[in-house]
Amino acid sequence: MATSLKGSMMGVAAQARRGSGSSSRCASISRNCAVKVMATSKFEAENPFVPELRATAAYIAQRGKGILASDESNATTGKRLESVGVDNTEDNRRAWRELLYTAPGLGQYISGAIMFDETLYQKSAGGQQFVDILKEQGIVPGIKVDTGLQVLPGTDEETATQGLDNLGVRCKKYYKQGARFAKWRAVLRIAGRGGR
């Protein structure tokens, strides 16, 4: 990868010195010139999903829009529901997510939505897949792929993120269901004064 980057940079510099092609405008580093340098690893060169990954990343990072994090676990969603007197059942969680995903004008402000495993496979009360409801609004479905945190024994409550087991198998299923990006959460504790 470093060799490819170095070679690309040297090629741009050589073109600028020679004054050949469109790079001649960049020879003296003008304020109106931009140079695009790309490094390609063997993985990128051989992976058929790289163009789709790049396009997805560019789309969900577009100016003026954000990502809806609706990937709370069943337990966390249950706490939210219980705070307003609603039981933590699968149907109530589904209804809550449907309310989010069908909010009028959501696609004007949201470019991607991170979903929880259960939610990725759920349908609206009318029978439409949540993935399709999001896509119709121009929102790219994504998925939380970690499976939570585990406290590391012998530490001051430091945690390790779980979920590497069967990650490849799960990601294939998530892709087939319509997810086009993933979130992996890792929590880092940084101690301040007094170790807290």
N, C-alpha and C positions, 0 to 999 in steps of 0.2 A: 504494500500500500504506500509506504514512504517513497519507494522507487518511482511508482506511478505519479505521485504528486510532484516529486522533484523533476521528473521528466516533463510533465505538463508545464510546470513553471519555467523550466529552461527553454522549452519550445516557444512559449509566449514571449519570453525575453529575446530569443533569437529572432523571431519575426519582427519584433519591435525595432531591434537594432538594424535589421536589413531594410525595414520600411516596406515590407511586402504585405499585400492584401489589406484587410480592414484594420489590422493591428498597427499600420503605419501611423494612424491617428493617435496611438497610445505611446509612441516612442518617447515623448518627453513627459509622460504622466500628466495629461491635461485634466482639468476639473470635470470635463464632460465625457470622460471615458471610463468604462467599466470592463474589467477582465473577469471572466468566469473560469475558475479553476475547479476541475472535478477529479477526484481520486476514485479509482474503481478497484475494489478488492476482487479476489477470485470468487468469493461468495456472490458479490453483486453481479459479476460477469456471467455466472452460471445459473443464477436464480431467476426463474421466469416471473416471479412476483414483484421484482424490484420496480419496474415502471408503475405498477398499480400502487405499491407502497408510497412511492414518491408523489404520485398524483393525489392519493388520499391525504398525505401529510400536508401538501400544499392547500388542498381544499379545506380541511378542518382548521388550518391556521390563517384563513383569509381575514382580512381587515374588517373590523366591525362586528365580528361574530365570536361566539364562545362555545365551550363544550359543557353540556349538561351532565353533571355527575349524578346519575341516578342508579348507582351501583351499590347502594347500601345493602348490607347483609339482611337476612330475614330478621335476625335479632335486633339490629339497629332500626330497621323499618318498624318493627313491632314497638319499640320504645316511642317512636314518633306517633304512631297510631294510638297507643295507649295514653299518650299525653292529652289526646282530645277525646278519650272515652271510646275508642274503637278497638275491637278485638284484633289480635294478631293472627289472622287466618290468611291462607293463600288467596282467597277471593278478595279480601280487603286489601291485601298488598297489590293485587292485580288492578283493582279499581283505583287505588292511589296512583299507580304508574300510568294508568290510562288517562287519568285527570291531567297528569303532567304532559304526556305525549300528544294529547289532543287540544292543548291550550291554543286558542286562536292566535295566529301570527307567530307561533313558536319558531318556524323556519326563517323568519326575518332576522332573528337574533342568535340562533343556535346552528352551528355547522356540524356538530357531532354529539352523540349521546353515549355515555358509558353505561352499560347495562350490567345487571347481576345475572348469574347463570340462570336462575329461575325465570327471570323476566325476559331473557332472550327468546325463550320458547313459548311465552304466553301470548294470548290473543285478547282482543277487546271483547266487551260484552256482545258486540255484533259479529264476532267470529273472525275479525281481521288480525293477522299477525302484527304485533307491535313493531317488528322490523320493517314491515311494509308501510305502516302508518308513518314512521320516521322518514323512510325513503321518499314517500310522496311529498313530503315537506322540504326535501333537499337536505335532510339530516342524515349523516353517515352513522350507522350503528357501530358501536364498539363494545368491548367486553372486558370486565375485570377478570384477570386470569390468576391472580394470587388467591390463596385460600385462607388468608388470615395470618395472624402473628402468634408466635409461640415464645414465651419467656425463656431465655437461656439460663440454665441452672448455673449458680455460682457467680452471677452478675448482679449489678444493681438495677434489676428490672429491665435489662437490655433485651431486645426481642430479635427474632429472626423471622423473615417472611417465609411462609410455607407455600407449596404449590408446584414445585418442580416435578414431582412424581406425575407421570402421565400428561405432562404439559403439551407435548406434541400431539397426542391423540385428542386431547380436549380442543386444542386450537384448530385442528382439522374439522371437528364437529361444529365449532363456533363459526368458522369460515363458511361451511356448507349452509348454516342457518342464516347467514347474512352479515355477520360481524366483519368489519374491515380494518379495525385497529384494536389494540389492546392496551390495558393499563396494568402495570405491575407496581404495587405499593411496597415501599421499604421505609420503615420508620427509623430515624437516627436520633438518638438522644445526645444532646450537646450540653454538658454540665457548665453552669455558670459559677459564680462565686459561691463558695461553700459546698460545691459538689452538686448543686441543684440547677 
